[in-house]
């Protein structure tokens, strides 16, 4: 009420002041307009003004006159301007000659304009009056104005009176209201009406809502107040207020305590079949009215509630432990084991998990509703003892259609069997085993299907013995909750298993399944996929013309199907580029462009740049010279083990990873004598979370520093030493021991570019093949091939012609010349003189082709040698 009265007085004062201010504003604007109009008209009609405007120096003449008129007229400015609005006069001389700020259009037409503008002097009320000549034409304009704030008003004198009256009224109202409020607060102990009402409502609500009885007794032993709980516990009638305690038929000890005003704390008194805990306190200890207040609690129900609360707490604790312990890995069996270890012994005595075999492979089981039996694989079991008769882990368990396990699995609904002895359907399957289960003491069972995202994967069985309470309906909901949490985790593990298996299958399908037959290198390899995913590491061994062999090791950035697919594309590209017989640096350059295109495709598809990236090392070994050309793109250096057991990491120039683009690659050439070992690997072998690359290279050096070991033995020793405990990346390891051709396996000579040397080439080839012990058919075929190749070189090139024969697993015939033009196989027409030579070579040779050199090209052809053994020199182990 006080606030309302003050608010009314304040509103009245504010309304009066606002009215006066509005009136004052209107009066000031009107006064400013009238004064400005009078000054402007007086000056506009002054004699001689027109002639002065038409004179040579109007500003010099008019400026002092306007200033004098401004001071006499009490305005802020008088401005004379021409028809274009250019000022001739102004209180501020620097404004003379500038454009007038205001509206001059109506004045040019002979009308007077009044407006409010923001000019050089601030916000002003100004009047623009036209200047007429003798013929009534407008030759200029006069503007006068002033600020409305400079005009005094009667309101300025009235406002203090209004404010003083309002303040006096506010003071009187405040004093009267404060006096009344003080008296009321003293009577209500400082509580207002709303607080009193709210306090009563809250007290009444609490009184009747609490699960504790309240009884207030007056000094003469009459009931003043009881709540609903007290009437229920003492079995009192609804109209008990006003009755004496002694007339209610209560237990004598209870009636005496309520009427005695005696202090009691948790005193237990029987009332019917209840045992009540009573607290009693007098109400007059602080000057209140005589009487007592008693509170009653049913200790029987409290004990029951405490038991239920403990059960609920233990179940919540079990569910919390399950959420923390189940699903820590993406392994199906491990997840099932986590479920049974959580359930037993906190919830059950024994717990088992049975899954369909396809689930263990990551597939979805084909469950037919209504089928006769369910065959599941036991994957987890845990219990109090190990001498139980239940099926062991790994066994295939067949449940008949009458068994609760089959019912739960095929129907997808949980099944509760409180007493196994009375479960005829369960006892029909395997009578001897079920009887052994009963004899062991297992007496109660809950079977819950493991189902997630519509996939039914198996069942979880909870068993209790006779020493424990049999399962009830309340236990069924807890079992379902445990199974639901585990089902999602098992399904996640199943999906991961499926995807991992798919990725591993794809990866293995893209890796070499068998190494090519060749005699230049003894090769052993190992490929170990990561434990937690599939990467993009790969290796390859490629046979090249001239008994040479290419070795490739690479690593695609990332893991998963995308990395494996990219690896397959790169491996295919390397094989195709190798068919062109490119040098290692040129091949890596083409691979770099390919990875850049793959990266661009991914960016166009996803809308953002997604760097693929890859590392690669490419080496070509020539057993004729024992030289090895190498180039690498962001890949660790190779290791070379010399025949004496010394190990070094040759300085192969390292280029940027594939896909970076814009940088050339450089190749290095090594000479590897016979029985040297070249070791290629990916970074997963030498680097992990516990060691850096430098440390891994030193460990690798120490492991390789032993002579006279086969490539297979080297692979085993390297993996035994360097394989990390937790392999997080793929590992590719390629070990190659070198061999070189003996001098008697090579024949070469040089011929001039003359048609007459064809017969000479045939004769020398025949002589060499005869020394090698070739049969007549091979000799004849080689003569034909050599004749065609030499003739082709003479016709299409100039300069010396080189001929070389190599004998190992195959017989290789090579003809080199200085031309860079490659011949092509084609069908010759009947009238063509040429075009049949290469067709004949292609029919006689097993393979043929062209490779380019720095001096020209080499055309080669290979013929198989049936029954030819290994003819390369190697050191026996």
Secondary structure, 3 states (H helix, E strand, C coil): CHHHHHHHHHHHHHHHHHHHHHHHHHHHHHHHHHHHHHHHHHHHCCCCHHHHHHCCCHHHHHHHHHHHHHHHHCCCEEEEECCCCEECCCCCHHHCCCECCCCCHHHHCCCCEEEEEEECCEEEEEEEEEEECCCCCEEEEEEEEECHHHCCCCHHHHHHHHHHHHHHHHHHHHHHHHHHHHHHHHHCCCCCHHHHHHHHHHHHHHHHHCCCEEEEEECCCEEEEECHHHHHHHCCCCCCCCCEHHHCCCCHHHHHHHHHCCCEEEEEEEECCEEEEEEEEECCCCCCCCEEEEEEEEHHHHHHHHHHHHHHHHHHHHHHHHHHHCCCCCCHHHHHHHHHHHHECCCECEEEEEECHHHHCCCCCCCCCCCCEEEEEEEEEEECCCCCCCCCCCCEEEEECCCHHHHHHHHCCCEEECCHHHCHHHHHCCHHHHHHHHHHCEEEEEEEEEEECCEEEEEEEEEEECCCCCCCHHHHHHHHHHHHHHHHHHHHHHHHHHHHHHHHHHHHHHCCCCCCCCCCEEEEEEEECCCCCCEEEEEEEEECCCCCEEEEEEEEEEECHHHHHHHHHHHHHHHHHHHCCCCHHHHHHHHHHHHHHHHHHHHHHHCCCCCCCEEEEEEEEECCCCEEEEEEECCCCCEEECCCCCEECCCCCEECCECCCCCCCCCEEEECCCCCEEEEECHHHHCECCECHHHHHHHHHHHHCCCCCCHHHHHHHHHHHHCCCCCCCCEEEEEEEECECCHHHEEEEEECCCCCHHHHHHHHHHHHHHHCCCCHHHHHHHHHHHHHHHHHHHHHCCCCEEEEEEECCEEEEEEEECCCCCCCCCCCCCCCCCCCHHHHHHHHCCEEEEEECCCCEEEEEEEECCCCCCCCECCCC
